[in-house]
Amino acid sequence: MIKRKSVEILAAAVVLFMSVSPVMAVVEFNDGGVWDIDYEIIDDVWVDFETPGMGTTLNILEGGSILPRNLLKGFEDSIINMSGGLIGSLWAHDNSQVTISGGAIEEGFRAGGNSQVTISGGWLSYLDAYGSSQVTVSGGLLGGEIQLEGNAIVTIEGSDFAVDGIDVGYIELFSIGGRFEPYRRLTGTLLNGDSLDSDFRIGNSAKIVLIPEPAMLLLLGFGGMAFVRRRRQG
């Protein structure tokens, strides 16, 4: 496994692409290696753009930043792990894999294509899932809304879920009529103890799946067994 630290960023292993516009620059990581970002990047960052099968890994660590208002984009089979730091926006495309356990994303996160996303911590200004992306949320703080479209699935693990103030347990939330619905409100407590309090709306065939924490599922299972026994005894 190739692992490179920030001091090697000047070693030209990364391709720096300057567009026609003098203000636009993109730093590309596409060599199949593992890169630790614990320093500041002031340009957009693309991982494995048009380079399938590489599986380049980018780790955003404490002290790392991609600012101001710049994009981190994962393409093809890239892997992005964010455990700290601060970035403008994060977009997942193609078959990319993203894990967020810490840090902050100021301008929000978009998951598209067939991307696989796990969020267990950190702070996001909003979450937008589309295409056939699959997002699992068990922790973290959402500063804005959750929006889904296409065939995206967002699975949220926690407890005390309520939709528009009505308590719910395990439930799948779909669009009303297949088009974007009016915003609704989702509250609860995520699996790691973080609070969930966000507006959401769903379009097309997308859905939000709410899964109570394992202890609650166990209780629901016992309750269901007791119900079956009572019916049989009756």
Disulfide bonds with the S-S distance in Angstrom:
none
